[in-house]
């Protein structure tokens, strides 16, 4: 009864820990002050100046009315901040999510599935996945994804964004969700045939020049807002003085209406339900991308601010924000690199800065919306090209290329997948190739034969003809003995044990870690192979974790407790006992011995500061 009660209490404790979510901003209110309020107001207002131009630009990418994107800024940004532990984390529409959503809309949109309904449905699926992942603390899986994947994906998104917006700057039209190669080809054809709009190119160049001047001489000013406002005023003047404005305006892509976000609820139709299985793969990919973005952003800002964050809260907050966006007919969003950095640099003191920004955006939308309709599409294209260029982090790319060959391969493959495959597929390709190369590296044991020379010194055998007739072989095992390394390890040991002169194989597992079911089965198969050929297997130097696995799996009973020797305080004790056991099995007092161990690991160890280690020359004095 006591055991059952203990198990139940332990289960309750785990459940309480897993499903525990809170509203961290309430704790901030206990110590909130007028000084902090002023800081949050300034940060929130500055954040608004960045958010509105970007939202209109993302609406251009999505091919949706700007109002649906503004809802993501207002509702998503506010709800996400309720859950975030980071003071500076900002939720909203992003380049990566917008591009993936645009590609999804181009694939599945039709008479029964309007683009806005697909975007809302995708937001709902992403929100449910992220919120559940936050409650179950699944965000920790991002620790196992290579940084090279994140850098390559960010670079790919930047290049795709640049390629798509070059068409807008040139005054060309492209199919919604066009590919990288397709967009570049349309641009090349347009330039070659002279179909480009010189007015659009002039507007884009002028906007770019203003951005650069503001960035250089007034770095604290919101360059995007001021640049777009100036160009918008010029476009307004031209619309009054000219019959037709010679370039496209934002109002032609979808007017930004002055209205409050309205709760729409969920009304899933039969066509929407039928397309859910097809969208799940995309939703999972975007959720993983969101986890990576949130982890990268919050850890980077926390390192600068010294704040402690809870990854599960950030992930759950993104999930709740996406669900709220769906309920108010908004597009999906994620963690925003640019707006979170602006929030931090503007001196935000709590999560209320993002909430206040949402309220300011709402006020701006209600009273100043007509002005946004006069922003030229080419000007927004120039702005988004700059956003894309900022996503290409050259120092990080250099690190990914120069660190290891595996990192370089992961970067190139992931980047190619972004440019030539679907973006959600590219996520899986990048993670897959990263894990595959890691497993290949971790599961390639290398064994080198050692023996004693005539003077009793342990040396490596350079020539196989110099071997003696030996009866006992000691195999030094070091590293992770997980499923990826188990079969290769077994094959190499069996190959070495194929010498008929060897009667006993001693696996010295002092530095072996993380035995799993596959490793245990390989160990038992090796034991059966040796037993069927009239030979013996002895295991020495096992640590408590390995010993527990051997006991729980029944492998210890199969091999025989008398043939397994746990590690002891004296580093040589277990090996001495194993050799004594081998001598007893062979009925000899002086068996010949040879040793195999990983030469590469030994060379790596030699390059590190000296550590206490076992004197192998004494292990064989029986």
Secondary structure as UniProt FT lines:
FT   HELIX           2..18
FT   HELIX           25..30
FT   HELIX           34..62
FT   HELIX           66..71
FT   HELIX           72..76
FT   HELIX           77..83
FT   STRAND          91..92
FT   HELIX           95..108
FT   TURN            111..112
FT   HELIX           115..135
FT   TURN            136..137
FT   HELIX           138..144
FT   HELIX           147..170
FT   TURN            176..177
FT   HELIX           180..193
FT   HELIX           198..217
FT   TURN            219..220
FT   HELIX           223..241
FT   HELIX           250..253
FT   HELIX           270..305
FT   HELIX           311..327
FT   TURN            328..329
FT   STRAND          334..335
FT   HELIX           337..345
FT   TURN            346..347
FT   HELIX           352..372
FT   TURN            373..374
FT   HELIX           377..390
FT   HELIX           394..403
FT   HELIX           405..420
FT   HELIX           423..442
FT   STRAND          448..452
FT   TURN            454..455
FT   STRAND          458..460
FT   HELIX           464..466
FT   STRAND          472..480
FT   HELIX           483..496
FT   TURN            497..498
FT   TURN            500..501
FT   STRAND          504..513
FT   HELIX           517..532
FT   TURN            533..534
FT   STRAND          536..542
FT   HELIX           544..553
FT   HELIX           555..559
FT   HELIX           561..563
FT   STRAND          564..566
FT   TURN            571..572
FT   HELIX           573..586
FT   STRAND          593..597
FT   HELIX           599..607
FT   HELIX           616..618
FT   TURN            619..620
//
